[in-house]
Amino acid sequence: MDTKKINCRKCKYFYITWDAKSPYGCRAMGFKTKLMPSLVVFQSTGKNCLYFNEKNTNKSS
């Protein structure tokens, strides 16, 4: 079992919402939450998020 912690801020589906009560969102799963989405997924399913897809941070000069 892979227990590597997922950093939502590095995922292309993660976003910051305008909702003060639920400031974090996941476009892949379609929800907003007060906690990091990957933590909510782990608490709900006992598994790491399967939608994690690292952002393309290749910055060309």
C-alpha positions in Angstrom: 0.0 0.0 0.0 1.4 3.4 -1.0 1.1 5.8 1.9 3.1 8.6 0.2 1.5 11.9 1.2 -0.1 13.8 -1.8 0.5 17.5 -2.0 -2.7 18.9 -3.6 -0.9 22.2 -4.4 1.2 20.3 -6.9 -1.9 18.8 -8.7 -3.3 20.3 -11.8 -6.9 19.7 -10.5 -6.4 21.6 -7.3 -7.8 25.2 -7.0 -8.5 27.9 -4.4 -12.1 28.8 -4.1 -13.8 32.1 -3.2 -15.8 30.3 -0.5 -14.4 31.1 2.9 -16.0 28.0 4.5 -14.5 25.7 1.8 -11.4 27.3 0.5 -9.9 24.3 -1.4 -11.3 22.5 -4.3 -10.7 19.5 -6.6 -11.8 19.8 -10.2 -11.3 16.1 -10.9 -13.7 15.0 -8.1 -15.9 18.1 -8.2 -15.9 19.2 -4.6 -14.8 22.0 -2.3 -13.6 21.5 1.3 -12.1 23.1 4.3 -9.3 20.6 4.4 -6.9 19.6 1.6 -8.9 17.5 -0.9 -6.4 14.6 -0.7 -6.8 14.4 3.0 -10.6 14.2 2.6 -10.2 11.4 0.1 -7.9 9.5 2.3 -10.2 9.9 5.4 -13.2 8.8 3.3 -11.7 5.9 1.4 -8.5 4.9 3.2 -6.6 5.3 -0.1 -4.6 8.0 -1.7 -6.3 10.1 -4.4 -6.2 8.3 -7.7 -6.7 11.5 -9.7 -3.5 13.2 -8.6 -1.7 14.6 -11.7 1.3 16.8 -11.2 1.2 20.2 -12.7 3.5 20.9 -15.7 5.9 23.3 -14.1 8.4 23.3 -17.0 9.1 27.0 -17.5 10.8 27.7 -20.8 12.9 30.9 -21.1 
